[in-house]
Amino acid sequence: MQASWGSSFKGTGTIRNATIPACVLRDPGNSELSDLVSCDLVFRNGTLVQVAPAASLPEASGGLDLDNGLVLPALVDLHTHLDKGHIWPRASNPDGSFTGAMQAVDRDRSKNWSAEDVRVRMEFGLRCAYTHGTAVIRTHLDSSPLQDEITWPLFCEIRTEWAGRVELQGVCLFGIHRLAADDQYLGRIASRVQAAGGILGAATYMVPDLDRYLEAMFRAAMEHALDLDFHVDETLDPSGMTLRHIAETALRLGFQGKIVCGHCCTLSVQPDDEVDRTLDLVAKAGIAVVTLPVSNLYLQDRVMGRTPRRRGVTLLHEMRSRGIDVVVASDNTRDPFCAYGDLDLIEVYAQATRTLHLDHPVGDWVRSITTTPADIMGVSAGWIGAGESADLLLFRARNWNELLSRPNGPRHVLRAGYSIDKDLPDFRELDHHMHMGAQRP
């Protein structure tokens, strides 16, 4: 019997006449990676057992006829801030600037970020991401002294509780200038991150002794067998060159782990010869780059009473032409660094497509929210193929134009072949928590 669009799946089923990007198929056959391919899907006990050409299954097989609707694998969000999320009602950004964001978060953290407070907001964000169809999230965690003692144990608890729904990775976050004030801090936080199975990270700026601090970060990562994930050059000051310094340090030390650099906004305002020099080093060092279009459009080139001229996103096309892995991710949601967002990677991808011109052709750019971040994170996600978990997003949209024109349109999310609860959490759930605060001990 043929199922209707709203039908629920319970681990086993058939999806007919699906349109799938060849670039996310484990076996695309003879298709070009930029193609959209018509397929039938069969899954049993939560696992895909067959991905066949459309109309190749017998009519009697029933299932859902998707009528050429798009199917994507569950999504992978490489750069988020779950611990900051949803503080906007009590800690808005006074002027929309980066400095305003830093100061607002610092005040709110010192006053409110108890384990209870961070848990409520992290879980709200995770429920949003899960409902939208994200299966894997890497979150940066503010790790200043005292806060790290609260947030990291809580993160480990939540990661265990959410296993099977959203796989979590944690990255420590602190301003790299902190290493000047406390020569014991780096060893302590690296050990904490290692014990939690996380990633070592920091926000980098053009500060005195930058190279010395970077070398210390790389050596700590090597000593503790950790990968690295940096916030880099999140400014439109063309003198920002920390991405180049990171690449040079990685090459000089022969670092073998994975390196991710987020933001890299200054590349968009630097001369072409400087850009070429930096990106050649980034490619040689094997660094992956993630752009955060929603937050960067919100913060960058903001001057009161003046229309912004510059977009603040980084140079994905030039990076891809050099073989650099590039990723699109959510970043901040409803906090002073970005007043908006819902951890919906389809919405973020649509924003990225429009802002960075990831079209004409759309090609295989959807890898930036599926297979590429999954490979960087070393997780089994982001692909569609026999033997993969039936973690799927089903859309009424039939092609890229329809999806990117209506990214918030109908979608049906399957995890291990089961339909999930389609209701997003109501922002009202946070009202009492925001109003009463959650004073830290």
N, C-alpha and C positions, 0 to 999 in steps of 0.2 A: 504494500500500500504506500502511495506517495505521501510524504510528510509535507506540512505547510511551513512557511517561514518561521513562525513562532514556536514550532515544536521543540521540545526538550530532548536532549540526548543523554543516555545513561551508560556511557562507556563503550558502546558498540553501535555502529551505524554506517550508513552509506551517504555520500554527498555526490550528486551527479551534476554535470555541466558547470563545473567550477572554473574560474579563470585565475591562473596562478602565475606570478612572475617567474620566468625560468631561472633567474638568478638565485632564488631561494630553494630550488629543487635540488635534492642531493644528486639526482640523475636527470639532467635536463634533456638527455637524448641528443638529437641533432639541432636543437633550438639554440639560437643566439641568446646570450645572457640578457639582452635587452627585450626579448620577446615576452609577450603574454601568451600562456599556453592553456588550452582547454583540457581539463582533466576530470576524471572520476576518482573519488577517494573512498577507500574502505578501511574502517578501523574496528578492531575487536579488543575488548578488555583494555581500552585506553591507548592502544598502540596502532599506528598506521600499518596495515599489512599489504596494501596495494595502492599505488598511484598509477592510474592507467589513462590512456587517451580517452577523451570524452566520447560517450556513446559506445564504449567497448564493453560495458557491463550489460548483462541480460536485463530486459525490461522488467522481469519479475523480481529483480533485486530491490526495487522500491527505494526507500530513503528520501532524502531531501533533494529536489531539483532546484538548484540555486539559480537557474535561468541566467547563466553566464556571470553571476556575481563574483567579485574578487574574493580570493582566500589568501590570507597571509599567515605566517607562523606567529606564535606568541612573540611579543616584542621585548627588546633588551635595552634598558636605560642605563647608560654607562656613567652618567654624571648627574647626581641629585644632591639635595641637602634636606634629608628627612627630619633632622633634628631642629632645623630652623623653620620648617614649614608651618604656615597658618598662624604665625604670631601677629600678622598684620592688624587685626582688630585692636590689639593693645600696644603695638609697636610699629606704627606706620612710619614711612620715610618722610621727613618733613619737607624735603625739596626734590626728591627723586634722584639725588646725586649719590655717587659711590661713597663719598665721605659721610653723607647723611645715613646711608645704609649701615656702614661700619659702626657709627656711633649708636644708632638705634638698637642694633643687635647686641652690642656690648652692654648697653644698659639693661636690656631685657634678659640677657643671659645671666648677669650677675644677680638680678632680682628674682627671676622666675624659674630657671631651668633645673627644677628638681627632677628626680626620676619619674614622679607621677606626671609632671607636666610634659616632659619629653616623650614619655610613653603614649599619652593621649594623642599628641600631635603626629608622632611617627605612625601610629596605627591608623589614624584617619587618612594620612597620605597613602599608606599601603593599600587600604581598602579602595581608594580612588584608582590607583594604578592597576590593581588586580581586576577591578570591574572593567576598566578600559582595555585590558588585554595584555598587560605587561607581566612577564614571567620572571625576569631577572633584573635586579637593581643594584648598582653600586652607589653608595651614599658616602659623601664626605661628612666627617663628624668633627665639630669644633673640639679641639683637644688641648686647650690651655690648661695649666695646672689647676687642680680641683675639679674642673668640669670633666676632664678625662676620667676621673675616678667615678663619676656618676654615669656618664654616657656610655662608655665602652662595656661595662658589665651589663647594662640594660640592653645595648645593641645585641650582645650575645644571646640574651634571653629571647628577645623578639625574633632574632634569626631562627632560633630553634622552634619557636611557636609558629612561625610562618613557613617552615619547611614544607614543600609540597604545593605551596601556593605561589609564593614569591621567593626566589633564591636571593639572598643578600650578601653583598660584600661591603666591607667598611674600609674607609681611608681616613687616616688622621689628617687634620687640617690645623695649621698654625702659620702665622707670618714668619718667614724665614729669618727675619731680624731677631726673633726670640733667641736664636742660638748665640747672639752676642751677650745676652744678659744672664744666661744659665748654661754653663758648659756641661752640666749633668743631664739636662732635659732630654736631649736627643737619644741618649742611651736608654733612658727610662721609657720614653714613648715608643721607641722601636721595639723594646721588649714586650710592652703591652700589646702593640699591634701584632707582633709575631704570635703571642699567646692566643690572640683572637682570630688568627688566620687571615689578617687584613693586609692592607697595602700602605706603604709609607708615603706620606705626601706633605706638601707645604704650599703656601702662596709665595711666589717669588717676585721680588722687586729689584730695581737697580740701586741697591744699597751698597755702601762700602763693604769690602770683603765678601762680595757675593760669591766669587769663585771658591773661596775657602769654605763658605757655608754649603755650597753645592757639593763640593768634594766630601764634606762630612756626611751629607745626606746619602750620597752614593755609597760611601764606605760603610755606613750603618746598614744600608739595604743589603750590601753584599755580606756583611757579617751575620745578619739575621735572615738571609735568604728571602728577601722581600722584593716585590715589584715596586715601582714608583709611579705616582700620579700627582702632577703639579697643577696648580692654578698659575697661569703664565700671562704676563703682559696684558692684564685686563684694564687697559687704558688706551687712549688715542694719542698719547704722547709719543712721537716717532723715535724718541731716544730709548724707548723700552726695548731691550735686546736680550732679555733673560732666556728666551727660547734658544737663541744661538749659544749662550753660555751653557745651557743644559746639554745641548748636543755636543759641544766641544768637550765637556766634562765626561760625558758617556763614552766618547771615542778615546779620550786620553786614558781613562781607567779601564777600558775594555769591558764595560758593564754588559753582562749577559742576560739580565732580567728584562722584563717588559717595562716600557716607559710610555705613559700617556701624558699629554699636555693639553689642558683645557683653556679656552678663550683665545689667546694669541691675537688679540685685537689690533695690536700695533702694526702688524704686517700690512693692514689695509691702508696705512697712511705713510708707509716708508717708500723710498725710491726703489725702482725695479732692481737695480744692481744689489742693493742691500737685501732685498727679498730673496733674490736668486742665491746669494751667498748663504743666507740662513737656511733656506729650504733644501739646498744641496747637502748641507750638514745634517739636517733633520732626517732626510732620506737615508743618508749613509749610516746614521746612528740607529735607524729602525724605530724611530719615535712615531707613535700614533697621535693624532690630533682630534680633539672633539670641539665642535662649535656649539654654542648655546644661544640660539637666535632670539628666544623670547626675552631672556634676561639682558642680553647685550643691547637689543633694541630699546629696552626700557631704560637702561642706565647711561649708555654711551651718547656723547655729544648732546647732553642735556644742559641747556642754558635757559634760565627763566626768561620767558617772553620772546624767545628766539626759536624758530623752527629748526630741528636738527638737519644737518646736511649729510652726515656720515652714519653708516649703518652699524658699524662696530663688530660685524661678523668677520671671520677669518677667511683665508684664501683657499677654499676647498678645491676649486678646479685646478689651480696651479700645483697643489699638493698631490692630487690624484694623478696628474700627468707625470709625476716623479715616482709613482708607486707608493706613496705614503698612505697608510690606512687612515681614513677619515670617518668620523662618527658625528651624528646629530643626537643631542640629548636634552633633557628637560631643564636641568639646573634648579633654580629656586622657585618656590610656589607660595604665593601669598605671604611673603615676608618682605623686609625692607629692601632686599636686593632685586625683588621682582614682585610687584603688587598682585600679579595675576598668575594663572596657570592651575592645572588640575592633574598633573602627571599623566596626561593623555599624549602618548607619543605620536599618534596619528595627527592630532592637532599641531604638535610641534613640527612634525615632518612637513605638513602643509605650509606652515609658516616659513620653514627653511627653504622649501621649494620656491616660494614666491620671492623671498628675500635674496637668496643666493643664486637664483636662476638655475635650479636643478631640473631643468626641463629642456625640451627641444634638442635632443630627446630626454624623456625622463630616464631612459636607460635602466641601469641597475642601481640607482641611488638608494633604493629602499634597503639595500644592504647596510646602509649607515645606521639603521635602527633594528637590524636583525642579525645577519650572519657576522658582520664585521665586529661589533661589540661582543658578540658571543665568543668569537675566536680569541679576541683580546683577553677576555675574562676567563677563558679556559673552561667554558660551560657547554653542556649539550643542550643547545636551544637555538632558535632562529632559523631552523631548516625545516623543510617538508620532504618526507621520503619514507619509504618502507623501513620499518624498524624504529622510526622516530615516534616520540609521544604525540598523541593527537591533541596538541596544544595549538588551537587554530582560531583565527578571527574570520568570520564570515560576514561579508558586506552585501548590501543590495546594490551598491555602486558596481558598475560592470567594467570600468576602465579607469585609468589614472585621472582623466579629466573629471569624471563624475566624483571620484573619491576626494580629489583635491579641491573641488568646488563645494563639497558638502562633507568635510571631515568629521563633523559631529552627527552625520546621518546614521541610519540604522546599522547596527552591527550585532553579531551573535558570537559570544566568546565561549570556546570549549577548552577545558583543561582536562587532559587525560581522557578525552572523549565525553566528558560530562559538561552539560550546560551549567554555567555559573549564575549566581544571583545577578540580575541585570541592574539592580537599583544602586545608584551612587549614594554614599552617605550624605545626609543633609547638613549644611553648614551650621544649622541651628544646634546640632549636637555639641558644638564647641562653645556656644554662647555662655553658659554658666561657668565653664572653665576659664574663659577669657575674662569675664567680669570679676570673678573672685580672685583671679591670679592664682599662682601656685608657688607661694614663697619658698625659696630654697632654705634648707636647714643651715 
